[in-house]
């Protein structure tokens, strides 16, 4: 009986301790260094280099294999970048829209387009009265199909009279695969950095889309993810937007996966373009 009581007490104390730590503290603890062996690292490195050597020296000498490789390459290029059927389409030469227009792209039969555009957006995110934060994002569109994106997420949690913070920096290079006046779809690669006492970088990948339903309403969805010390770090959102020329008001849902912690937040914000 004493043993059973002791186990209950230990379990209760550990659960109480977990609750006291809060989500952000648990997130940072889970993202700190994990021990890895040099042997596995070096063997992985040697496998990677040998794989690179074999790939770079690929030459089948067989015309049929070479043709198959060429077809596969062109199919991949067509799906990811642009297919031959799109070369004569209006989307091929679609331009970046000016800040006061509805939609992200215009077709080249108009002179009302921008060579580049900067969008500054900011949302306040709130899970509850003790956990909230700010999500700032800069997006620079250029060369018709590309953008550079930088984001800074700052979360704050109050636990037992103490304040815990979590900072996440994201940088991405995005390619806009579908560029129409009503629909914009993109994907990208970049990096994520968890600050505070974690101080770790991770390779990042992401995708997003914005559908312009009817003027002045659009829906935007996006995802950015990374792995830091074998733990997932990601942020995703679904926003309903109301466009007012150079301004946009947004509201919706944002989700943050930070190691062992998941945060689901209400989002309210704005965007300014110039």
C-alpha positions as CSV (number, residue, x, y, z in Angstrom):
1,X,0.0,0.0,0.0
2,X,2.9,2.4,0.9
3,X,4.5,1.6,-2.5
4,X,1.3,2.4,-4.3
5,X,0.9,5.7,-2.5
6,X,4.5,6.6,-3.2
7,X,4.0,5.9,-6.9
8,X,0.8,8.1,-7.0
9,X,2.7,10.9,-5.2
10,X,5.6,10.7,-7.7
11,X,3.3,10.7,-10.7
12,X,1.3,13.6,-9.3
13,X,4.4,15.6,-8.6
14,X,5.8,15.0,-12.1
15,X,2.6,16.1,-13.7
16,X,2.4,19.2,-11.5
17,X,6.0,20.0,-12.3
18,X,5.3,19.6,-16.1
19,X,2.3,22.0,-15.8
20,X,4.4,24.5,-13.8
21,X,7.1,24.6,-16.5
22,X,4.7,25.8,-19.2
23,X,4.7,25.1,-22.9
24,X,7.5,27.4,-23.9
25,X,9.9,26.1,-21.3
26,X,9.2,22.5,-22.3
27,X,9.6,23.5,-26.0
28,X,13.1,24.9,-25.4
29,X,14.2,22.0,-23.2
30,X,13.2,19.5,-26.0
31,X,15.1,21.5,-28.6
32,X,18.4,21.6,-26.8
33,X,21.3,19.3,-27.8
34,X,20.8,15.6,-28.2
35,X,23.9,13.4,-28.0
36,X,25.0,11.9,-31.3
37,X,28.0,9.7,-32.0
38,X,30.8,10.8,-34.2
39,X,30.9,7.3,-35.8
40,X,27.4,7.6,-37.2
41,X,28.0,11.1,-38.3
42,X,31.2,10.2,-40.2
43,X,29.7,7.1,-41.8
44,X,26.7,9.2,-42.9
45,X,29.1,11.8,-44.3
46,X,31.1,9.1,-46.2
47,X,27.9,7.7,-47.6
48,X,26.8,11.1,-48.7
49,X,30.1,11.9,-50.4
50,X,30.2,8.5,-52.2
51,X,26.6,9.0,-53.2
52,X,27.5,12.5,-54.7
53,X,30.5,10.9,-56.5
54,X,28.3,8.2,-58.0
55,X,25.6,10.8,-59.0
56,X,28.0,13.2,-60.5
57,X,29.8,10.5,-62.5
58,X,26.5,9.1,-63.9
59,X,27.0,8.2,-67.6
60,X,25.1,5.0,-68.6
61,X,26.5,4.9,-72.1
62,X,23.1,3.4,-73.0
63,X,21.0,5.7,-75.3
64,X,17.7,4.2,-74.0
65,X,18.7,4.9,-70.4
66,X,19.9,8.4,-71.3
67,X,16.6,9.1,-73.0
68,X,14.6,7.9,-70.0
69,X,16.7,10.1,-67.7
70,X,16.1,13.1,-70.0
71,X,12.3,12.4,-70.0
72,X,12.2,12.1,-66.2
73,X,14.2,15.3,-65.8
74,X,11.9,17.2,-68.1
75,X,8.8,15.9,-66.4
76,X,10.2,16.9,-63.0
77,X,11.2,20.3,-64.3
78,X,7.7,20.7,-65.9
79,X,5.9,19.9,-62.6
80,X,8.2,22.0,-60.3
81,X,9.1,25.0,-62.5
82,X,7.2,25.1,-65.8
83,X,5.9,22.7,-68.4
84,X,6.2,23.2,-72.2
85,X,2.4,23.7,-72.4
86,X,2.7,26.8,-70.2
87,X,5.3,28.6,-72.4
88,X,2.6,30.3,-74.5
89,X,0.2,30.8,-71.6
90,X,-0.6,34.2,-70.0
91,X,0.8,32.9,-66.7
92,X,4.2,32.5,-68.3
93,X,4.7,36.2,-68.4
94,X,2.5,37.3,-65.5
95,X,3.8,40.3,-63.7
96,X,3.8,41.3,-60.0
97,X,0.7,43.4,-59.2
98,X,1.0,46.9,-57.8
99,X,0.3,47.4,-54.1
100,X,-3.2,48.8,-54.6
101,X,-4.4,46.0,-56.8
102,X,-6.6,42.9,-55.8
103,X,-4.5,39.8,-56.4
104,X,-0.7,39.1,-56.4
105,X,-0.3,38.9,-60.2
106,X,-1.5,40.7,-63.4
107,X,-1.2,39.6,-67.0
108,X,1.2,41.3,-69.3
109,X,-1.6,42.9,-71.4
110,X,-1.6,45.7,-68.9
111,X,1.0,48.4,-68.0
112,X,-0.2,48.5,-64.4
113,X,2.4,46.2,-62.8
114,X,5.4,46.4,-60.4
115,X,9.0,45.3,-61.0
116,X,9.2,44.6,-57.3
117,X,7.0,44.8,-54.2
118,X,7.5,44.8,-50.4
119,X,4.7,43.4,-48.2
120,X,5.0,44.0,-44.4
121,X,2.6,42.0,-42.3
122,X,2.1,41.6,-38.6
123,X,-0.3,39.4,-36.6
124,X,-1.0,39.2,-32.9
125,X,-1.4,35.5,-31.8
126,X,-3.3,34.5,-28.7
127,X,-3.8,31.0,-27.3
128,X,-5.1,32.1,-23.9
129,X,-4.6,35.0,-21.4
130,X,-1.3,33.4,-20.4
131,X,0.2,32.6,-23.8
132,X,0.3,35.1,-26.6
133,X,2.8,36.7,-29.0
134,X,3.6,38.6,-32.2
135,X,4.3,37.3,-35.7
136,X,6.1,39.8,-38.0
137,X,6.8,39.0,-41.6
138,X,8.6,40.8,-44.5
139,X,8.1,39.6,-48.1
140,X,10.1,41.1,-51.0
141,X,8.8,40.0,-54.4
142,X,11.1,40.3,-57.4
143,X,11.9,38.9,-60.9
144,X,8.2,38.1,-61.5
145,X,8.3,34.6,-59.9
146,X,10.4,34.9,-56.7
147,X,10.3,36.4,-53.3
148,X,12.6,36.7,-50.3
149,X,10.8,36.2,-47.0
150,X,11.9,36.9,-43.4
151,X,9.8,36.3,-40.3
152,X,10.2,36.9,-36.6
153,X,7.9,35.1,-34.1
154,X,8.0,36.1,-30.4
155,X,5.9,34.1,-28.0
156,X,5.4,35.0,-24.3
157,X,3.9,32.8,-21.6
158,X,3.2,33.6,-17.9
159,X,3.5,30.7,-15.5
160,X,3.2,31.2,-11.7
161,X,4.1,34.9,-11.9
162,X,7.1,34.3,-14.1
163,X,7.5,35.1,-17.8
164,X,8.9,32.7,-20.3
165,X,9.9,33.7,-23.9
166,X,10.4,31.9,-27.2
167,X,11.9,33.5,-30.3
168,X,11.9,31.9,-33.8
169,X,13.5,33.5,-36.9
170,X,12.7,32.3,-40.4
171,X,14.2,33.2,-43.7
172,X,13.0,31.7,-47.0
173,X,13.5,32.0,-50.8
174,X,10.2,31.2,-52.5
175,X,9.3,30.3,-56.1
176,X,5.7,31.1,-57.2
177,X,4.7,28.1,-59.3
178,X,1.1,29.2,-60.1
179,X,0.7,32.8,-61.0
180,X,-2.8,33.9,-62.0
181,X,-4.9,36.9,-61.0
182,X,-7.1,34.7,-58.8
183,X,-4.7,32.1,-57.5
184,X,-1.0,32.2,-56.2
185,X,0.8,29.0,-55.2
186,X,4.4,28.9,-54.0
187,X,7.0,26.7,-52.3
188,X,10.5,27.5,-50.9
189,X,13.6,26.6,-49.0
190,X,15.5,28.4,-46.3
191,X,16.5,28.3,-42.6
192,X,15.0,28.5,-39.2
193,X,16.8,29.8,-36.0
194,X,15.6,29.2,-32.5
195,X,17.0,31.9,-30.2
196,X,16.9,32.1,-26.4
197,X,19.0,29.4,-24.7
198,X,18.6,27.0,-27.6
199,X,20.6,29.0,-30.3
200,X,20.2,26.4,-33.1
201,X,19.7,26.6,-36.9
202,X,17.8,24.2,-39.0
203,X,17.1,23.7,-42.7
204,X,13.6,24.9,-43.6
205,X,11.1,24.2,-46.3
206,X,7.6,25.5,-46.9
207,X,4.7,26.0,-49.2
208,X,1.6,28.3,-49.4
209,X,-1.3,29.5,-51.5
210,X,-3.6,32.4,-51.7
211,X,-7.0,32.2,-53.3
212,X,-8.8,35.5,-54.2
213,X,-12.4,34.5,-53.9
214,X,-14.3,37.7,-54.6
215,X,-13.1,41.3,-54.3
216,X,-12.1,42.2,-51.6
217,X,-11.8,38.8,-49.9
218,X,-9.0,36.2,-50.1
219,X,-8.0,33.1,-48.2
220,X,-4.3,32.4,-47.4
221,X,-2.8,29.2,-46.1
222,X,0.9,28.5,-45.5
223,X,3.3,26.1,-43.8
224,X,7.0,26.4,-42.9
225,X,8.8,23.5,-41.2
226,X,12.2,22.4,-39.9
227,X,13.9,19.9,-37.8
228,X,16.1,21.0,-34.9
229,X,17.9,18.3,-32.8
230,X,15.5,15.8,-34.3
231,X,12.5,17.7,-33.1
232,X,9.9,19.3,-35.4
233,X,9.7,23.1,-35.5
234,X,7.0,24.5,-37.7
235,X,4.5,27.3,-38.1
236,X,1.3,27.2,-40.2
237,X,-1.7,29.5,-40.7
238,X,-5.0,29.9,-42.4
239,X,-6.2,33.5,-42.7
240,X,-9.2,35.2,-44.1
241,X,-8.1,38.6,-45.6
242,X,-10.0,41.8,-46.4
243,X,-8.2,44.0,-48.9
244,X,-8.3,47.8,-48.9
245,X,-5.9,48.9,-51.7
246,X,-2.4,48.9,-50.1
247,X,-3.7,47.5,-46.8
248,X,-5.0,44.1,-45.8
249,X,-6.8,43.1,-42.6
250,X,-6.6,39.5,-41.6
251,X,-8.0,37.1,-39.1
252,X,-7.7,33.4,-38.6
253,X,-5.8,30.5,-37.1
254,X,-2.1,29.9,-36.5
255,X,-0.5,26.7,-35.3
256,X,3.1,26.4,-33.9
257,X,4.8,23.1,-33.3
258,X,7.8,23.7,-31.1
259,X,9.5,20.4,-30.1
260,X,7.2,18.7,-27.7
261,X,4.8,21.7,-27.4
262,X,1.9,22.5,-29.7
263,X,0.3,26.0,-29.7
264,X,-3.0,26.8,-31.3
265,X,-3.7,30.5,-31.6
266,X,-6.3,33.0,-32.7
267,X,-4.7,35.4,-35.1
268,X,-5.5,39.1,-35.9
269,X,-3.4,41.4,-38.0
270,X,-2.7,43.6,-41.0
271,X,-0.5,43.9,-44.1
272,X,0.9,47.0,-45.8
273,X,2.4,46.9,-49.3
274,X,4.6,49.3,-51.2
